[in-house]
Amino acid sequence: MAYLNIGQWLILLVILNFTVPSVAQERLRLGVPQLKPFTYLENASIKGTAIGPVKQALTDSHIQYEWVFIENYSLLLKALRNGSIDGYFIATQNAERDKYADFSKPIFIDHYSWFILDNSPYDLSSSEFKMEGKIGAIDKTNSHRSMIRRGFQVYGKPPAVLAQQFIDGTLDAIFASEGAFTYQLDALNFPKELYSVVRESERSFGIYISKKYLNQFPDTLTKINQHIKTQ
């Protein structure tokens, strides 16, 4: 019987190490919501200011991907939990989402802000405003959930509907991502001198990747973060 010496064993181990096939990374399925101007579906094509930076980070990371349009954030989280998607963007962070996914470096920074008409009878800091004011928020978003938790009389609606009701005076104020709601008001050519914007907090918008996907491909988020260039 032939025996291998220590040197021959080491050579064999090196050969085996290089010949064991690696598991190819699965295509990353990322959900995308309707939140102009960041991400949206138009003419059967997914567009938005966030698409380019995310696409670049994934391409630079050599990760294959596909977009899956899912209208709102509640449905995005549901799809992630049941495995229909592996992550989603563009999103802000909260404890519920953190149970099922890990958050990337920021793609961009925006603000949660108050929008109030200059002829409004309310002061944002008054108790009357909190008790009586009709507050609008983009439905199914973190800002919407925040208003509910804080005890405001809040109405969650799609952004375009909120903008029109704000202009009409149906709602007394809006609490939303500044970039998203300013976009809607500008689309309706609503004069900036007729309303005020009060910034409340700075928010990071990034990518969520499911913990299940990261268990299979643990370096995915590290690679993506290395190539994100925060706007």
C-alpha positions as CSV (number, residue, x, y, z in Angstrom):
1,M,0.0,0.0,0.0
2,A,1.3,3.4,-0.9
3,Y,1.4,6.2,1.6
4,L,1.5,10.0,1.1
5,N,4.0,12.0,3.0
6,I,3.1,15.4,4.6
7,G,4.3,17.4,1.6
8,Q,2.1,15.3,-0.7
9,W,-0.9,15.7,1.5
10,L,-0.5,19.5,1.5
11,I,-0.3,19.5,-2.3
12,L,-3.5,17.3,-2.5
13,L,-5.4,19.6,-0.1
14,V,-4.5,22.7,-2.2
15,I,-5.6,20.9,-5.4
16,L,-8.9,19.9,-3.8
17,N,-9.5,23.4,-2.4
18,F,-9.2,24.8,-6.0
19,T,-11.3,22.1,-7.6
20,V,-14.4,22.2,-5.2
21,P,-17.1,24.0,-7.2
22,S,-18.4,27.2,-5.6
23,V,-22.1,27.9,-5.3
24,A,-23.1,30.5,-7.9
25,Q,-24.8,33.5,-6.3
26,E,-28.5,33.6,-7.1
27,R,-30.0,36.6,-8.9
28,L,-31.0,39.3,-6.4
29,R,-34.7,40.1,-6.8
30,L,-35.3,43.6,-5.5
31,G,-38.8,45.0,-5.0
32,V,-39.4,48.6,-6.1
33,P,-42.3,50.8,-4.9
34,Q,-44.2,53.7,-6.4
35,L,-42.6,56.7,-4.8
36,K,-41.8,59.4,-7.3
37,P,-39.3,60.8,-8.0
38,F,-37.2,58.0,-6.4
39,T,-38.7,54.9,-7.9
40,Y,-41.8,54.4,-10.0
41,L,-43.4,52.4,-12.8
42,E,-44.1,54.3,-16.0
43,N,-45.0,52.8,-19.4
44,A,-44.2,49.3,-18.1
45,S,-40.7,50.5,-17.2
46,I,-39.2,51.1,-13.7
47,K,-37.7,54.5,-13.4
48,G,-36.6,57.0,-10.8
49,T,-33.6,58.9,-9.4
50,A,-32.7,56.0,-7.1
51,I,-32.5,53.4,-10.0
52,G,-29.1,54.6,-11.4
53,P,-27.1,54.6,-8.1
54,V,-28.5,51.2,-7.0
55,K,-27.9,49.7,-10.5
56,Q,-24.3,51.0,-10.5
57,A,-23.6,49.6,-7.0
58,L,-24.9,46.2,-8.0
59,T,-23.1,46.2,-11.3
60,D,-19.8,47.2,-9.6
61,S,-20.4,44.4,-7.1
62,H,-20.8,41.8,-10.0
63,I,-24.2,40.8,-8.6
64,Q,-27.0,39.9,-11.1
65,Y,-30.3,41.4,-10.2
66,E,-33.9,42.1,-11.3
67,W,-36.5,44.7,-10.4
68,V,-39.9,43.6,-9.2
69,F,-42.5,46.4,-9.0
70,I,-44.6,46.2,-5.9
71,E,-46.8,49.3,-5.2
72,N,-46.3,50.0,-1.5
73,Y,-44.2,49.3,1.5
74,S,-46.6,47.0,3.3
75,L,-46.7,44.7,0.2
76,L,-43.0,44.9,-0.1
77,L,-42.4,43.6,3.4
78,K,-45.0,40.9,2.9
79,A,-43.3,39.8,-0.3
80,L,-39.9,39.8,1.4
81,R,-41.2,37.7,4.3
82,N,-42.8,35.1,2.0
83,G,-39.7,34.9,-0.3
84,S,-41.2,36.4,-3.4
85,I,-38.3,39.0,-3.4
86,D,-34.9,39.1,-1.7
87,G,-34.9,42.7,-0.8
88,Y,-36.3,46.1,-1.7
89,F,-35.4,49.8,-2.1
90,I,-35.7,52.7,-1.7
91,A,-36.5,52.6,2.0
92,T,-35.9,54.0,5.4
93,Q,-35.1,51.9,8.4
94,N,-37.5,50.7,11.1
95,A,-37.6,47.9,13.7
96,E,-40.2,45.8,11.9
97,R,-38.2,45.7,8.7
98,D,-35.0,45.0,10.7
99,K,-36.5,41.7,11.9
100,Y,-36.4,40.2,8.4
101,A,-33.7,42.1,6.5
102,D,-30.4,44.1,6.9
103,F,-30.1,47.7,5.8
104,S,-27.4,49.1,3.4
105,K,-25.4,52.2,3.5
106,P,-27.5,55.2,2.4
107,I,-28.2,55.7,-1.3
108,F,-29.2,59.2,-0.5
109,I,-30.2,61.4,2.4
110,D,-33.6,63.1,2.6
111,H,-35.7,64.6,5.4
112,Y,-39.0,63.9,7.1
113,S,-40.7,67.3,6.9
114,W,-43.9,69.1,7.6
115,F,-45.7,71.0,4.8
116,I,-48.2,73.6,5.9
117,L,-50.1,76.3,4.0
118,D,-49.1,79.8,4.9
119,N,-52.7,80.7,5.6
120,S,-53.2,77.8,7.9
121,P,-54.9,78.6,11.3
122,Y,-52.6,76.2,13.1
123,D,-49.2,76.4,14.7
124,L,-47.3,73.1,14.2
125,S,-46.2,73.1,17.8
126,S,-49.6,73.8,19.3
127,S,-51.8,71.3,21.2
128,E,-54.7,72.4,19.0
129,F,-52.9,71.3,15.9
130,K,-52.2,67.8,17.3
131,M,-55.8,67.4,18.6
132,E,-57.7,68.9,15.7
133,G,-55.5,69.2,12.7
134,K,-56.0,66.8,9.7
135,I,-52.6,65.4,8.8
136,G,-51.8,63.7,5.6
137,A,-49.0,61.1,5.0
138,I,-48.0,58.9,2.2
139,D,-49.8,55.6,3.0
140,K,-47.8,52.5,4.1
141,T,-44.6,54.5,4.7
142,N,-42.5,55.0,7.8
143,S,-43.7,58.6,8.0
144,H,-47.3,57.4,8.0
145,R,-46.6,55.0,10.8
146,S,-44.8,57.7,12.8
147,M,-47.8,59.9,12.8
148,I,-50.0,57.1,14.0
149,R,-47.7,56.3,16.8
150,R,-47.5,59.9,17.9
151,G,-51.3,60.2,18.2
152,F,-52.1,62.5,15.3
153,Q,-55.3,62.4,13.3
154,V,-53.6,61.1,10.2
155,Y,-54.9,60.2,6.7
156,G,-52.7,57.8,4.7
157,K,-53.1,58.3,0.9
158,P,-51.1,58.1,-2.3
159,P,-48.8,61.0,-2.9
160,A,-50.7,62.6,-5.8
161,V,-54.0,62.5,-3.9
162,L,-52.2,64.1,-0.8
163,A,-50.8,66.9,-2.9
164,Q,-54.2,67.8,-4.4
165,Q,-56.0,67.6,-1.0
166,F,-53.2,69.8,0.5
167,I,-53.7,72.4,-2.2
168,D,-57.5,72.3,-1.8
169,G,-57.2,72.8,1.9
170,T,-58.9,69.4,2.7
171,L,-55.8,68.6,4.8
172,D,-54.2,71.0,7.2
173,A,-50.6,69.7,6.9
174,I,-48.6,66.9,5.4
175,F,-45.8,64.9,7.0
176,A,-43.7,63.1,4.4
177,S,-40.4,62.6,2.8
178,E,-39.5,66.1,1.6
179,G,-38.2,65.0,-1.8
180,A,-41.2,62.9,-2.6
181,F,-43.9,65.4,-1.6
182,T,-42.1,68.4,-3.1
183,Y,-42.0,66.5,-6.3
184,Q,-45.8,66.1,-6.2
185,L,-46.4,69.8,-5.5
186,D,-44.1,70.9,-8.3
187,A,-45.8,68.5,-10.7
188,L,-49.1,70.5,-10.0
189,N,-47.2,73.8,-10.3
190,F,-48.2,74.8,-6.8
191,P,-46.4,78.1,-5.9
192,K,-43.7,77.6,-3.2
193,E,-44.6,81.0,-1.7
194,L,-48.0,79.6,-0.6
195,Y,-46.6,77.0,1.8
196,S,-43.8,76.4,4.3
197,V,-41.6,73.4,4.8
198,V,-40.3,72.6,8.3
199,R,-37.7,69.9,8.5
200,E,-38.1,67.5,11.4
201,S,-35.4,64.8,10.9
202,E,-32.8,63.6,8.5
203,R,-33.4,60.2,7.0
204,S,-31.2,57.7,5.2
205,F,-32.8,55.9,2.3
206,G,-31.2,52.6,1.3
207,I,-31.6,49.0,0.3
208,Y,-33.0,46.2,2.5
209,I,-31.6,42.6,1.8
210,S,-33.4,39.7,3.4
211,K,-31.7,37.8,6.2
212,K,-32.6,34.6,4.4
213,Y,-30.7,35.6,1.2
214,L,-27.7,36.9,3.3
215,N,-27.5,33.5,5.1
216,Q,-27.0,31.9,1.7
217,F,-24.7,34.7,0.3
218,P,-23.3,36.4,3.4
219,D,-20.9,38.8,1.6
220,T,-23.6,40.4,-0.5
221,L,-24.3,43.5,1.6
222,T,-20.6,44.0,2.2
223,K,-19.9,44.1,-1.5
224,I,-22.9,46.4,-2.2
225,N,-21.9,48.8,0.6
226,Q,-18.3,49.0,-0.8
227,H,-19.8,50.4,-4.1
228,I,-22.5,52.7,-2.8
229,K,-21.8,56.3,-3.4
230,T,-24.2,58.2,-1.2
231,Q,-25.9,61.0,-3.0
